[in-house]
Amino acid sequence: MNAAHSKSAFVYGQVRRALQSGRYVPGQRIDPAKLADEFKTSPTPVRFALYRLVGEGLVADHARNGLHVPLLTEVALRDLYGWMEGLLLWACDLASAQPSSPHAAWPFAAGDNDLVNLTWELFDAIASDADHWSLHHAVKRANDQLTPVRRANLGLIPHAKEELCELVRLWQSRDIPALRVALSNYHARRKQVVPRIVAMLGERSEHLH
């Protein structure tokens, strides 16, 4: 790997982590020149990194208006929730066809109380259980696209922590039928508040301009 590719990979990793951590919020513009300054590099590796993120759906290219964190419409957000739900239910179907073996332990980072990180990890683990590469890859991508939304609307969904704990319990015990129902209920609750989520994200985005 040459120096330019190495720098581009570094910037990609840093910006991706920033998107997941909530440093950038949906609708916010990402300035390549500021990133080049921040990482002490030329604009070229930064643009390579950002367009890799565009390809993954984590950054949107608005042409003359520049690069932004995607600000989803109600239709797009409902579709994304529905896509994630469908993928996870498919993963459950595939997992149920495999020999049953309860998960012995919580597989996530010890001491991590971040509901957004834990949700990502749980859904990734459910997909991993299906042992289907394309499905797992699709869940990772949808997980990444939903992470800024999940982080921005923390507190909007009541009892989210208890809900996640129940999903983990069902997954660990391999109670697949109950897990399917719980996953459908999880996504139904979020689809119900899509208008509130989109309106709230739109208001936050307006304050950035």
CYANA upper distance limits for C-alpha pairs under 8 A (distance plus 0.5 A):
  1 MET  CA      5 HIS  CA      6.59
  1 MET  CA      6 SER  CA      6.64
  2 ASN  CA      6 SER  CA      6.58
  3 ALA  CA      7 LYS  CA      6.57
  4 ALA  CA      8 SER  CA      6.58
  4 ALA  CA     45 PRO  CA      6.50
  5 HIS  CA      9 ALA  CA      6.58
  5 HIS  CA     45 PRO  CA      7.47
  6 SER  CA     10 PHE  CA      6.78
  7 LYS  CA     11 VAL  CA      6.70
  7 LYS  CA     41 THR  CA      8.22
  7 LYS  CA     45 PRO  CA      6.61
  8 SER  CA     12 TYR  CA      6.52
  8 SER  CA     45 PRO  CA      4.82
  8 SER  CA     46 VAL  CA      6.47
  8 SER  CA     48 PHE  CA      6.70
  8 SER  CA     49 ALA  CA      5.75
  9 ALA  CA     13 GLY  CA      6.72
  9 ALA  CA     49 ALA  CA      7.11
 10 PHE  CA     14 GLN  CA      6.77
 11 VAL  CA     15 VAL  CA      6.56
 11 VAL  CA     39 PHE  CA      7.83
 11 VAL  CA     45 PRO  CA      7.98
 11 VAL  CA     46 VAL  CA      6.78
 11 VAL  CA     49 ALA  CA      6.63
 12 TYR  CA     16 ARG  CA      6.45
 12 TYR  CA     46 VAL  CA      8.16
 12 TYR  CA     49 ALA  CA      5.11
 12 TYR  CA     50 LEU  CA      7.27
 12 TYR  CA     52 ARG  CA      8.12
 12 TYR  CA     53 LEU  CA      7.92
 13 GLY  CA     17 ARG  CA      6.66
 14 GLN  CA     18 ALA  CA      6.69
 15 VAL  CA     19 LEU  CA      6.66
 16 ARG  CA     20 GLN  CA      6.83
 16 ARG  CA     53 LEU  CA      8.14
 17 ARG  CA     21 SER  CA      6.52
 18 ALA  CA     22 GLY  CA      6.79
 18 ALA  CA     23 ARG  CA      5.69
 18 ALA  CA     24 TYR  CA      7.05
 19 LEU  CA     23 ARG  CA      6.53
 19 LEU  CA     24 TYR  CA      5.93
 19 LEU  CA     25 VAL  CA      7.92
 19 LEU  CA     58 LEU  CA      8.45
 19 LEU  CA    148 PRO  CA      7.08
 20 GLN  CA    144 ASP  CA      7.83
 20 GLN  CA    147 THR  CA      6.50
 20 GLN  CA    148 PRO  CA      6.61
 21 SER  CA    148 PRO  CA      8.35
 21 SER  CA    151 ARG  CA      8.35
 22 GLY  CA    148 PRO  CA      6.73
 22 GLY  CA    151 ARG  CA      6.86
 22 GLY  CA    152 ALA  CA      7.90
 24 TYR  CA     28 GLN  CA      6.80
 24 TYR  CA     69 VAL  CA      7.57
 24 TYR  CA    148 PRO  CA      8.44
 25 VAL  CA     69 VAL  CA      7.05
 25 VAL  CA    148 PRO  CA      6.83
 25 VAL  CA    152 ALA  CA      7.42
 25 VAL  CA    205 SER  CA      8.16
 26 PRO  CA     68 HIS  CA      8.16
 26 PRO  CA     69 VAL  CA      5.37
 26 PRO  CA     70 PRO  CA      5.94
 26 PRO  CA     71 LEU  CA      5.36
 26 PRO  CA     72 LEU  CA      8.37
 26 PRO  CA    148 PRO  CA      7.07
 26 PRO  CA    149 VAL  CA      7.59
 26 PRO  CA    152 ALA  CA      8.43
 26 PRO  CA    201 LEU  CA      7.10
 26 PRO  CA    205 SER  CA      7.30
 27 GLY  CA     68 HIS  CA      6.40
 27 GLY  CA     69 VAL  CA      5.68
 27 GLY  CA     70 PRO  CA      6.26
 27 GLY  CA     71 LEU  CA      5.26
 27 GLY  CA    201 LEU  CA      8.15
 27 GLY  CA    202 GLY  CA      7.92
 27 GLY  CA    205 SER  CA      5.53
 28 GLN  CA     68 HIS  CA      5.91
 28 GLN  CA     69 VAL  CA      5.99
 28 GLN  CA    205 SER  CA      6.67
 28 GLN  CA    208 LEU  CA      7.06
 29 ARG  CA     66 GLY  CA      7.53
 29 ARG  CA     67 LEU  CA      6.26
 29 ARG  CA     68 HIS  CA      4.69
 29 ARG  CA     69 VAL  CA      7.02
 30 ILE  CA     66 GLY  CA      8.12
 30 ILE  CA     67 LEU  CA      6.01
 30 ILE  CA     68 HIS  CA      5.93
 30 ILE  CA     69 VAL  CA      7.77
 31 ASP  CA     35 LEU  CA      6.95
 31 ASP  CA     66 GLY  CA      8.24
 31 ASP  CA     67 LEU  CA      7.68
 32 PRO  CA     36 ALA  CA      6.59
 32 PRO  CA     43 PRO  CA      7.09
 32 PRO  CA     46 VAL  CA      6.70
 32 PRO  CA     47 ARG  CA      7.12
 32 PRO  CA     50 LEU  CA      8.50
 33 ALA  CA     37 ASP  CA      6.74
 33 ALA  CA     43 PRO  CA      6.85
 34 LYS  CA     38 GLU  CA      6.54
 35 LEU  CA     39 PHE  CA      6.54
 35 LEU  CA     46 VAL  CA      7.42
 36 ALA  CA     40 LYS  CA      6.15
 36 ALA  CA     41 THR  CA      5.51
 36 ALA  CA     42 SER  CA      6.19
 36 ALA  CA     43 PRO  CA      5.97
 36 ALA  CA     46 VAL  CA      6.68
 37 ASP  CA     41 THR  CA      7.11
 41 THR  CA     45 PRO  CA      7.91
 41 THR  CA     46 VAL  CA      8.26
 42 SER  CA     46 VAL  CA      7.73
 43 PRO  CA     47 ARG  CA      6.64
 44 THR  CA     48 PHE  CA      6.78
 45 PRO  CA     49 ALA  CA      6.65
 46 VAL  CA     50 LEU  CA      6.65
 47 ARG  CA     51 TYR  CA      6.52
 48 PHE  CA     52 ARG  CA      6.73
 49 ALA  CA     53 LEU  CA      7.00
 50 LEU  CA     54 VAL  CA      6.73
 50 LEU  CA     59 VAL  CA      7.66
 51 TYR  CA     55 GLY  CA      6.70
 51 TYR  CA     59 VAL  CA      8.31
 52 ARG  CA     56 GLU  CA      7.05
 53 LEU  CA     57 GLY  CA      6.82
 53 LEU  CA     58 LEU  CA      5.81
 53 LEU  CA     59 VAL  CA      6.01
 54 VAL  CA     58 LEU  CA      6.30
 54 VAL  CA     59 VAL  CA      5.03
 54 VAL  CA     60 ALA  CA      6.12
 54 VAL  CA     61 ASP  CA      7.27
 55 GLY  CA     59 VAL  CA      8.42
 56 GLU  CA    141 ARG  CA      7.43
 57 GLY  CA     70 PRO  CA      8.37
 57 GLY  CA    141 ARG  CA      8.39
 57 GLY  CA    145 GLN  CA      7.07
 58 LEU  CA     69 VAL  CA      7.12
 58 LEU  CA     70 PRO  CA      7.31
 58 LEU  CA    144 ASP  CA      7.60
 58 LEU  CA    145 GLN  CA      6.24
 59 VAL  CA     67 LEU  CA      7.10
 59 VAL  CA     68 HIS  CA      6.21
 59 VAL  CA     69 VAL  CA      5.37
 59 VAL  CA     70 PRO  CA      6.35
 60 ALA  CA     67 LEU  CA      6.12
 60 ALA  CA     68 HIS  CA      5.72
 60 ALA  CA     69 VAL  CA      6.48
 60 ALA  CA     70 PRO  CA      5.86
 61 ASP  CA     66 GLY  CA      6.58
 61 ASP  CA     67 LEU  CA      5.18
 61 ASP  CA     68 HIS  CA      7.08
 62 HIS  CA     66 GLY  CA      5.67
 62 HIS  CA     67 LEU  CA      6.34
 62 HIS  CA     68 HIS  CA      7.72
 63 ALA  CA     67 LEU  CA      7.98
 71 LEU  CA    201 LEU  CA      7.93
 71 LEU  CA    202 GLY  CA      8.04
 72 LEU  CA     76 ALA  CA      6.20
 72 LEU  CA     77 LEU  CA      6.22
 72 LEU  CA    198 VAL  CA      7.52
 73 THR  CA     77 LEU  CA      6.56
 73 THR  CA    198 VAL  CA      7.06
 74 GLU  CA     78 ARG  CA      6.60
 74 GLU  CA    194 VAL  CA      6.58
 74 GLU  CA    195 PRO  CA      6.65
 74 GLU  CA    198 VAL  CA      6.74
 75 VAL  CA     79 ASP  CA      6.62
 76 ALA  CA     80 LEU  CA      6.63
 77 LEU  CA     81 TYR  CA      6.67
 77 LEU  CA    194 VAL  CA      7.53
 78 ARG  CA     82 GLY  CA      6.55
 78 ARG  CA    191 LYS  CA      6.38
 78 ARG  CA    194 VAL  CA      7.38
 79 ASP  CA     83 TRP  CA      6.48
 80 LEU  CA     84 MET  CA      6.68
 80 LEU  CA    142 ALA  CA      7.64
 80 LEU  CA    146 LEU  CA      8.20
 81 TYR  CA     85 GLU  CA      6.62
 81 TYR  CA    187 HIS  CA      6.83
 81 TYR  CA    190 ARG  CA      8.26
 81 TYR  CA    191 LYS  CA      7.54
 82 GLY  CA     86 GLY  CA      6.59
 82 GLY  CA    187 HIS  CA      7.86
 83 TRP  CA     87 LEU  CA      6.69
 83 TRP  CA    142 ALA  CA      8.28
 84 MET  CA     88 LEU  CA      6.69
 84 MET  CA    139 VAL  CA      7.16
 84 MET  CA    142 ALA  CA      6.72
 84 MET  CA    143 ASN  CA      8.15
 85 GLU  CA     89 LEU  CA      6.64
 85 GLU  CA    183 LEU  CA      7.39
 85 GLU  CA    184 SER  CA      7.09
 85 GLU  CA    187 HIS  CA      6.99
 86 GLY  CA     90 TRP  CA      6.64
 87 LEU  CA     91 ALA  CA      6.69
 87 LEU  CA    127 ALA  CA      8.45
 87 LEU  CA    135 LEU  CA      7.39
 87 LEU  CA    138 ALA  CA      8.19
 87 LEU  CA    139 VAL  CA      7.10
 88 LEU  CA     92 CYS  CA      6.71
 88 LEU  CA    123 PHE  CA      7.75
 88 LEU  CA    126 ILE  CA      7.49
 88 LEU  CA    127 ALA  CA      7.00
 88 LEU  CA    139 VAL  CA      8.11
 88 LEU  CA    183 LEU  CA      8.21
 89 LEU  CA     93 ASP  CA      6.82
 89 LEU  CA    180 ARG  CA      6.51
 89 LEU  CA    183 LEU  CA      8.11
 90 TRP  CA     94 LEU  CA      6.80
 91 ALA  CA     95 ALA  CA      6.53
 91 ALA  CA    126 ILE  CA      7.11
 91 ALA  CA    127 ALA  CA      5.89
 91 ALA  CA    129 ASP  CA      7.80
 91 ALA  CA    130 ALA  CA      5.52
 91 ALA  CA    135 LEU  CA      7.95
 92 CYS  CA     96 SER  CA      6.50
 92 CYS  CA    126 ILE  CA      7.75
 92 CYS  CA    127 ALA  CA      8.45
 92 CYS  CA    130 ALA  CA      7.47
 92 CYS  CA    176 ILE  CA      6.77
 92 CYS  CA    179 LEU  CA      8.39
 92 CYS  CA    180 ARG  CA      7.33
 93 ASP  CA     97 ALA  CA      7.15
 93 ASP  CA    176 ILE  CA      8.50
 94 LEU  CA     98 GLN  CA      7.52
 94 LEU  CA    130 ALA  CA      5.67
 94 LEU  CA    131 ASP  CA      8.42
 95 ALA  CA    129 ASP  CA      6.45
 95 ALA  CA    130 ALA  CA      5.25
 95 ALA  CA    131 ASP  CA      8.34
 96 SER  CA    100 SER  CA      7.95
 96 SER  CA    176 ILE  CA      6.95
100 SER  CA    174 ARG  CA      7.60
101 SER  CA    174 ARG  CA      7.80
102 PRO  CA    172 GLN  CA      6.26
102 PRO  CA    173 SER  CA      5.54
102 PRO  CA    174 ARG  CA      6.18
103 HIS  CA    171 TRP  CA      8.16
103 HIS  CA    172 GLN  CA      5.08
103 HIS  CA    173 SER  CA      6.92
103 HIS  CA    174 ARG  CA      7.93
104 ALA  CA    172 GLN  CA      7.50
105 ALA  CA    172 GLN  CA      8.02
106 TRP  CA    172 GLN  CA      8.30
108 PHE  CA    112 ASP  CA      8.17
108 PHE  CA    118 LEU  CA      7.72
108 PHE  CA    121 GLU  CA      7.30
112 ASP  CA    117 ASN  CA      8.36
112 ASP  CA    118 LEU  CA      7.97
113 ASN  CA    118 LEU  CA      7.94
114 ASP  CA    118 LEU  CA      6.66
115 LEU  CA    119 THR  CA      6.42
115 LEU  CA    161 LYS  CA      7.36
115 LEU  CA    164 LEU  CA      8.44
116 VAL  CA    120 TRP  CA      6.82
116 VAL  CA    147 THR  CA      7.21
116 VAL  CA    150 ARG  CA      6.73
116 VAL  CA    151 ARG  CA      6.60
117 ASN  CA    121 GLU  CA      6.70
118 LEU  CA    122 LEU  CA      6.54
119 THR  CA    123 PHE  CA      6.67
119 THR  CA    164 LEU  CA      7.62
120 TRP  CA    124 ASP  CA      6.56
120 TRP  CA    143 ASN  CA      6.48
120 TRP  CA    144 ASP  CA      8.40
120 TRP  CA    147 THR  CA      8.01
121 GLU  CA    125 ALA  CA      6.54
122 LEU  CA    126 ILE  CA      6.72
122 LEU  CA    168 VAL  CA      7.51
123 PHE  CA    127 ALA  CA      6.77
123 PHE  CA    139 VAL  CA      7.95
123 PHE  CA    143 ASN  CA      8.12
124 ASP  CA    128 SER  CA      6.54
124 ASP  CA    136 HIS  CA      7.63
124 ASP  CA    139 VAL  CA      7.15
124 ASP  CA    140 LYS  CA      6.94
124 ASP  CA    143 ASN  CA      8.32
125 ALA  CA    129 ASP  CA      6.69
126 ILE  CA    130 ALA  CA      7.45
126 ILE  CA    171 TRP  CA      7.88
127 ALA  CA    131 ASP  CA      7.92
127 ALA  CA    132 HIS  CA      8.28
127 ALA  CA    135 LEU  CA      7.32
127 ALA  CA    136 HIS  CA      5.55
127 ALA  CA    139 VAL  CA      7.19
128 SER  CA    132 HIS  CA      7.80
128 SER  CA    136 HIS  CA      6.36
130 ALA  CA    136 HIS  CA      8.31
131 ASP  CA    136 HIS  CA      8.24
132 HIS  CA    136 HIS  CA      6.62
133 TRP  CA    137 HIS  CA      6.59
134 SER  CA    138 ALA  CA      6.69
135 LEU  CA    139 VAL  CA      6.76
136 HIS  CA    140 LYS  CA      6.74
137 HIS  CA    141 ARG  CA      6.85
138 ALA  CA    142 ALA  CA      6.72
139 VAL  CA    143 ASN  CA      6.29
140 LYS  CA    144 ASP  CA      6.64
141 ARG  CA    145 GLN  CA      6.75
142 ALA  CA    146 LEU  CA      6.61
143 ASN  CA    147 THR  CA      6.60
144 ASP  CA    148 PRO  CA      8.28
145 GLN  CA    149 VAL  CA      8.33
146 LEU  CA    150 ARG  CA      6.61
147 THR  CA    151 ARG  CA      6.60
148 PRO  CA    152 ALA  CA      6.53
149 VAL  CA    153 ASN  CA      6.72
150 ARG  CA    154 LEU  CA      6.74
152 ALA  CA    201 LEU  CA      7.78
153 ASN  CA    157 ILE  CA      8.22
153 ASN  CA    197 ILE  CA      7.06
155 GLY  CA    160 ALA  CA      8.44
157 ILE  CA    189 ARG  CA      8.38
157 ILE  CA    190 ARG  CA      8.02
159 HIS  CA    163 GLU  CA      6.71
160 ALA  CA    164 LEU  CA      6.65
161 LYS  CA    165 CYS  CA      6.71
162 GLU  CA    166 GLU  CA      6.76
163 GLU  CA    167 LEU  CA      6.91
163 GLU  CA    186 TYR  CA      8.16
164 LEU  CA    168 VAL  CA      6.74
165 CYS  CA    169 ARG  CA      6.67
166 GLU  CA    170 LEU  CA      6.73
167 LEU  CA    171 TRP  CA      6.63
167 LEU  CA    179 LEU  CA      6.99
167 LEU  CA    182 ALA  CA      7.17
167 LEU  CA    183 LEU  CA      7.88
168 VAL  CA    172 GLN  CA      6.49
169 ARG  CA    173 SER  CA      6.67
170 LEU  CA    174 ARG  CA      6.45
170 LEU  CA    175 ASP  CA      5.74
170 LEU  CA    176 ILE  CA      7.68
170 LEU  CA    178 ALA  CA      7.33
170 LEU  CA    179 LEU  CA      5.99
171 TRP  CA    175 ASP  CA      6.93
171 TRP  CA    176 ILE  CA      7.61
171 TRP  CA    179 LEU  CA      6.97
174 ARG  CA    179 LEU  CA      8.46
175 ASP  CA    179 LEU  CA      6.54
176 ILE  CA    180 ARG  CA      6.56
177 PRO  CA    181 VAL  CA      7.09
178 ALA  CA    182 ALA  CA      6.64
179 LEU  CA    183 LEU  CA      6.50
180 ARG  CA    184 SER  CA      6.76
181 VAL  CA    185 ASN  CA      6.70
182 ALA  CA    186 TYR  CA      6.52
183 LEU  CA    187 HIS  CA      6.85
184 SER  CA    188 ALA  CA      6.55
185 ASN  CA    189 ARG  CA      6.67
186 TYR  CA    190 ARG  CA      7.24
187 HIS  CA    191 LYS  CA      6.64
188 ALA  CA    192 GLN  CA      6.73
189 ARG  CA    193 VAL  CA      7.37
190 ARG  CA    194 VAL  CA      6.78
193 VAL  CA    197 ILE  CA      6.71
194 VAL  CA    198 VAL  CA      6.54
195 PRO  CA    199 ALA  CA      6.53
196 ARG  CA    200 MET  CA      6.49
197 ILE  CA    201 LEU  CA      6.62
198 VAL  CA    202 GLY  CA      6.50
199 ALA  CA    203 GLU  CA      6.75
200 MET  CA    204 ARG  CA      6.84
201 LEU  CA    205 SER  CA      6.59
202 GLY  CA    206 GLU  CA      6.75
203 GLU  CA    207 HIS  CA      7.10
204 ARG  CA    208 LEU  CA      7.33
205 SER  CA    209 HIS  CA      7.60
